[in-house]
């Protein structure tokens, strides 16, 4: 990994996402809320199948590939509530 990324990045992402992605419908809803309006190509890039931990790691990889980690995503901004 590069100096910018922690060695345990994928572990941390899994811990963050796992409670929210146990069911296929939950994964779909999470991705819709995050990406469907502003980054539809990213929405369609992230695979939904597999075990929850597999999905979480693949989701993190897709975000890295898209340029969303580290330091926030330059193309996507979460809504501030």
Backbone torsions as a table, in degrees:
resi	resn	phi	psi	omega
1	UNK	NA	159.7	178.4
2	UNK	-77.1	167.1	-179.2
3	UNK	-63.4	-24.8	-178.3
4	UNK	-74.9	-23.6	-174.3
5	UNK	-102.8	132.8	176.8
6	UNK	-69.8	148.3	179.8
7	UNK	-60.2	-28.7	-177.3
8	UNK	-100.0	24.2	-177.2
9	UNK	-54.7	-49.0	-177.0
10	UNK	-66.7	-35.5	176.4
11	UNK	-63.2	-43.4	179.6
12	UNK	-65.6	-42.2	178.9
13	UNK	-63.6	-42.1	177.8
14	UNK	-58.8	-46.2	-179.3
15	UNK	-61.7	-35.1	179.9
16	UNK	-72.2	-42.9	-173.9
17	UNK	-85.9	-32.2	-171.7
18	UNK	-50.2	-43.6	180.0
19	UNK	-64.0	-16.4	-174.3
20	UNK	-106.2	-2.8	-172.0
21	UNK	-131.4	29.9	-177.2
22	UNK	-72.6	-29.3	-179.9
23	UNK	-113.9	151.4	-179.6
24	UNK	-57.3	-40.8	179.2
25	UNK	-64.0	-35.6	177.3
26	UNK	-65.5	-40.8	178.7
27	UNK	-63.1	-46.6	-179.5
28	UNK	-60.7	-46.0	-179.7
29	UNK	-62.9	-42.1	178.8
30	UNK	-60.1	-46.2	-178.8
31	UNK	-69.7	-35.3	176.5
32	UNK	-61.8	-49.9	-179.6
33	UNK	-60.8	-38.3	-175.3
34	UNK	-79.3	-39.5	-166.0
35	UNK	-130.2	-15.4	-168.9
36	UNK	-62.6	-38.6	-177.0
37	UNK	-76.4	-50.0	-171.2
38	UNK	-97.4	-29.4	-176.1
39	UNK	-133.8	64.7	-175.8
40	UNK	-60.7	-33.3	179.1
41	UNK	-63.8	-38.8	176.6
42	UNK	-67.6	-39.5	177.6
43	UNK	-54.8	-45.1	-178.6
44	UNK	-79.2	-16.1	-179.3
45	UNK	-75.4	-33.8	-172.2
46	UNK	-82.6	118.7	178.6
47	UNK	-70.8	143.1	-178.2
48	UNK	-102.6	-16.7	-173.9
49	UNK	-78.9	172.0	179.9
50	UNK	97.5	176.8	177.6
51	UNK	-67.9	159.4	-179.5
52	UNK	-55.8	-42.2	-179.4
53	UNK	-68.4	-33.9	176.5
54	UNK	-65.9	-45.5	177.3
55	UNK	-58.2	-45.2	-177.0
56	UNK	-60.7	-43.4	179.9
57	UNK	-67.7	-43.0	179.9
58	UNK	-66.6	-34.8	176.8
59	UNK	-64.7	-45.5	178.4
60	UNK	-61.1	-42.0	178.4
61	UNK	-62.2	-43.1	179.4
62	UNK	-62.6	-40.4	178.0
63	UNK	-64.4	-40.4	175.6
64	UNK	-62.1	-47.3	-179.1
65	UNK	-61.8	-32.4	-178.0
66	UNK	-82.1	-12.3	179.5
67	UNK	93.5	22.0	-177.1
68	UNK	-92.0	-11.8	-179.9
69	UNK	-133.9	150.1	-12.2
70	UNK	-83.4	178.4	175.6
71	UNK	73.2	20.3	179.2
72	UNK	88.1	162.4	-178.0
73	UNK	-90.8	131.3	179.2
74	UNK	-80.1	-18.4	-177.5
75	UNK	-103.4	-17.6	-176.1
76	UNK	-132.5	132.3	176.8
77	UNK	-120.2	124.1	176.1
78	UNK	-66.9	150.3	178.7
79	UNK	-69.6	144.2	178.7
80	UNK	-99.1	124.8	-179.8
81	UNK	-115.3	NA	NA
